[in-house]
Amino acid sequence: MIHVAGTNGKGSTISYMLHMLTEAGYKVGSFTSPYIETFNERISVNGVPISDQEMLELVNEVKPYVEKIEQTELGGPTEFEIITTM
């Protein structure tokens, strides 16, 4: 896992690393924020955003846990926490 943080250049750095690692034969997943055109861009494998169906499957997988946490003293997770979990 490689975490890219900072103020400027994160998207370019991720794009460069993604293409370099993909060309080397690695399967590369990326999670970026914010998205540029579509929400699904946030989660991609080898530069290809996940499909609407894959997004729906992830939402349905995480939803019961979110609902359970919402009933605790912790309250519900943030949108970012939910998407990161997906």
N, C-alpha and C positions, 0 to 999 in steps of 0.2 A: 504494500500500500504506500502510495506517495501522496502526501497532503501538500497542496500548493496554497499558500496564504500570502497576504500582502495587499497593498493598495492598488497597484497598477501591474498589468501584464499577466495576470493569472490565466485569462482565457487563451492568450497567445502561447503561454508556457504549456498549458494543458494540451492544446492543439498540436504543438510541436512534439511533445512527449508521446501523445497518442499515436501520431503517424509514425514516429520512429519505432516505437515498440510493436505496433501492428506489422510494420514491414519486416521486423525481426522475427515475426511468427508468434508473438504473444497475443493472447486474448485480453483485450483491455477494456475495462469498464470505467466510466467516468460519471461523476455527479457534480453538476455545476449549478450555480445560482448567480444571477437570475437567468432565465431562459431568454432567447432572442426573439423567436417567432412563435414556437409552440411549447406548451408546458412539458410535453414528453421529452424535449431536448435535455432536460435536467438529468435524465438517467439514460445513458447510452452504452452500447457494447460495440467496440471497434468503430466508433464514430456514428453508429446507426441508432437513432432514438428508439426507445421501446415503443411498441405498438399500443394503440388504445386498449386492445384486449389484454395485453400484459399489464398495463397500468391498472385496469379494472381488477384483474386477478390480485395484484399487490394490495390494492385498497381493501378488497374483501378479506384478504389474509390478515391485514393489520387491524381492521375495524373492531373485532371483538376485544382486542387488547386495549385499544383506545377507550372503548366504552367501559371496560373494567377499571382502568386508571381514573377515568372521569369521576367514578363513584368513591374515590379515596380522598383523603385530606390533601393530597397533592394537587388535585384538580386535573383537568385535561391537558394533554401535551399541546405544544404550539404546532402550527402548520409545518414549520421547518423541522421540528422533531419527528413528526409523522412521516414527512417525505424522506428524511434521512433514514428512518427505520425501513422504509420500503426498499 
